[in-house]
Amino acid sequence: MSAIADGPAEGPTPVIQVLFALYPGFDTLDFAGPLEVLNWARHNVKDASTKAFKCQFVSASEHTVSSQGASFRAHMDYEDALEDISTFDILIIPGGSHEPILASKSEPLDLIKAFISLQQADPSKERTLMTISTGSFFLATQGILQGLAATTHPDYYTKFEIACQEAARRGDLEQTDVMEERYVVNNARFDLGENEDENPFILRKRPDGRRKSIARKGSNAWKEGRRRESVLKRANMKLGGARLITAGGISAGLDAALYLVGAMVSTEAAEEVARVMQYQWSKGVTVDGIDV
């Protein structure tokens, strides 16, 4: 059974709407890896007709060339995407040639900002923002990661920390905990239980601010018994309770996408996708969560 539905089963489970934001020089695998994972996911692993995700692509032009020279055709431009932003449940930003985008302050920066602003204004809907590799710089420079934890491509850890620190100085001085993990999840959803210290899906910082030497890892698929999340709790979380996932270098996007399948569909669905793709799922960490 899928975990996406909130209430009693009435008709088919709705398809989760996903938007990939492309720009010149994005990394092909950052985009194609998560796309492949989400494309294989099913609400019912034994029924091919129960596709869990519908993926669309946005770009500034009809065709966008990746850093590897592959050309991809977009379904819409950024103007249309901004108009229809409320229809999407997930926004995914691949890494790649991020510096020119930051220098020109071009898309997908405004799209990211609009997606987060929408969640803050309307926390009644669950939304997810996910970046792969250096796509996390688009969040860091806009101050979106302040007070949260995040990761990026290992070759960029130092530059990423500097970007987060500069954003903190421009903002309210809240720091970003940069972690060396496959992926990092903020605002996860699961049953916390009576003792959060015993929950395997929550990572707590040590008193000195550094992470524990052995991070607690694993997916946090929702329980099969459907439960409605408190809108009030979500509204009081950072970013309006938007689930925020940052993945590390390139192939880590596959792991983060499998986590997303596990969280929004089911653990069974994620494991089936990994089996079909003959891929060994490497788990990341969640750093905080909301009791559903």
Buried (B, 14 or more C-beta within 10 A) or exposed (E): BBBBBEEEEEEEBEBBBBBBBBBBBBBBBBBBBBBBBBBBBBBBBEEEEBBBBBBBBBBBEEEBBBBEEEEBEBBBBBEEBBEBBEEBBBBBBBBBBBEEBBEEEBBBBBBBBBBBEBBBEEBEBBBBBBBBBBBBBBBBBBBBBBBBBBBBBEEBBEBBBEBBBEBBEEEEEBBBBBBEBBBBBBBBBBBBEEEEEEBEBBBEEEEEEEBEEEBBBBBBBBEEEBBEBBBEBBBEBBBBBBBBBBBBBBBBBBBBBBBBBBBBBBBBBBBBBBEEBEBEBBBBBBBBBBBB
